[in-house]
Amino acid sequence: DDCDGDIDEDIGDLWYVDIDGDGVGSVFLTQSCTPIDGSVLLSGDCNDEDPDIFPGNYDRIDGVDSNCDGAKDWLVTIYVSVDDAGELCVNNSLLGQTGEWPTGEVYEVWLMSGVNTVGIYGWDLGLTITAGIGHIEISDGSVWVTDETWTYSPDPGNTAGKEGWCTPAFDDSTWEAAQVIGPIGVSPWENAPSVFPATSPAQWIWDHFPVNLNSQYLRKDITLP
């Protein structure tokens, strides 16, 4: 009775209710040697009323745990700008250039619930000032911006000790709090970078260093719900 052709004490395969028809069930139904309508052999569906949510799903849904791994997937929008130039990284992956300060750049990246790291590496071309500004948001209305809660490397000219600086696991306890220069529109940046939301509360930040040091590393750990 376990369907292998031999008599024994088992009572067949385990069948689970599959309400949404995505091929993965949720509630145990019965044991049987024959298929049962509306049931499947796979279990673990965390939402059996939505066919787009099931274990192993590779399609992400904004703000939803679409693959039942316990973490929501978020489409995160990041606006960034550096005077004069720079690079944006998230969780040790380089997203691209930050763009020049009059325009900036905007990126969309999929991240999961929990701690994620956003990093800005910037440099100035004229040894005048290196400053960065960023605005991060998700669809539930949560917003993170550059401010004094960001940290900077006290030794920007030395690459030693910076391995993994753009990851949540990095120990930035020896880094220092970024200095706030001012909000969008503060001198010498009279206008907001054109890609930024018009009402962004983001602040221009830098690393306290004299102008003859023209590079900086800025990082922030953000926790997504």
Long-range contacts (C-beta under 8 A, 24 or more apart in sequence): 1-33, 2-33, 3-33, 13-41, 14-41, 14-43, 15-39, 15-40, 15-41, 16-40, 16-41, 16-42, 16-43, 17-48, 18-45, 18-48, 19-48, 19-49, 20-45, 20-47, 20-48, 20-49, 20-50, 20-51, 21-51, 22-51, 22-52, 22-53, 22-54, 23-54, 24-54, 24-55, 24-56, 44-68, 60-110, 62-139, 63-138, 63-139, 63-140, 65-113, 70-113, 71-112, 71-113, 71-114, 72-112, 72-113, 72-224, 72-225, 73-110, 73-111, 73-112, 74-110, 74-111, 74-112, 74-113, 74-138, 74-139, 74-224, 75-108, 75-109, 75-110, 75-138, 75-139, 76-108, 76-109, 76-110, 76-111, 76-116, 76-136, 76-137, 76-138, 76-224, 77-106, 77-107, 77-108, 77-136, 77-137, 77-138, 78-106, 78-107, 78-108, 78-109, 78-118, 78-134, 78-135, 78-136, 79-104, 79-105, 79-106, 79-134, 79-135, 79-136, 79-193, 79-195, 79-196, 79-197, 79-200, 79-202, 80-104, 80-105, 80-106, 80-107, 80-120, 80-132, 80-133, 80-134, 80-135, 81-105, 81-132, 81-133, 81-134, 81-193, 81-195, 81-196, 82-120, 82-122, 82-123, 82-130, 82-131, 82-132, 82-133, 83-122, 83-124, 83-129, 83-130, 83-131, 83-132, 83-189, 84-123, 84-124, 84-125, 84-126, 84-130, 85-122, 85-123, 85-125, 86-120, 86-121, 86-122, 86-123, 86-132, 87-120, 87-121, 87-122, 88-118, 88-119, 88-120, 89-118, 89-119, 89-120, 89-121, 89-166, 90-116, 90-117, 90-118, 90-119, 90-166, 91-116, 91-117, 91-166, 91-167, 91-168, 92-117, 92-164, 92-166, 92-167, 93-166, 98-122, 98-132, 99-193, 99-195, 101-133, 101-189, 101-193, 102-191, 102-193, 102-194, 103-193, 103-194, 103-195, 104-133, 104-193, 104-194, 104-195, 104-196, 105-195, 106-195, 111-224, 112-224, 113-224, 113-225, 114-223, 114-224, 115-168, 115-221, 115-222, 115-223, 116-168, 116-221, 116-222, 116-223, 116-224, 117-166, 117-167, 117-168, 117-170, 117-219, 117-220, 117-221, 117-222, 118-144, 118-166, 118-219, 118-220, 118-222, 119-165, 119-166, 119-217, 119-218, 119-219, 119-220, 120-146, 120-216, 120-217, 120-218, 120-219, 121-215, 121-216, 121-217, 121-218, 122-215, 122-216, 122-218, 123-214, 123-215, 123-216, 124-211, 124-214, 124-215, 125-214, 127-211, 127-212, 127-214, 128-211, 129-206, 129-211, 130-206, 130-207, 130-214, 130-215, 130-216, 131-181, 131-204, 131-205, 131-206, 132-204, 132-205, 132-206, 132-216, 132-218, 133-184, 133-193, 133-196, 133-202, 133-203, 133-204, 133-205, 134-202, 135-196, 135-197, 135-200, 135-202, 136-222, 137-197, 138-224, 140-225, 142-224, 142-225, 143-201, 144-220, 144-222, 145-200, 145-201, 145-202, 145-203, 146-178, 146-202, 146-203, 146-204, 146-205, 146-218, 146-220, 147-178, 147-180, 147-202, 147-203, 147-205, 148-177, 148-178, 148-179, 148-180, 148-203, 148-205, 149-177, 149-178, 149-220, 150-177, 150-178, 150-205, 150-218, 150-219, 150-220, 151-175, 151-176, 151-177, 151-178, 151-218, 151-219, 151-220, 152-176, 152-177, 152-178, 152-205, 152-206, 152-207, 152-208, 152-216, 152-217, 152-218, 152-219, 153-207, 153-216, 153-217, 154-207, 156-207, 156-209, 156-213, 156-215, 156-216, 156-217, 157-213, 157-215, 162-217, 165-217, 165-219, 166-219, 168-221, 170-219, 172-219, 175-219, 176-207, 176-208, 178-205, 178-206, 178-207, 178-218, 179-205, 179-206, 179-207, 179-208, 180-204, 180-205, 181-205, 181-206
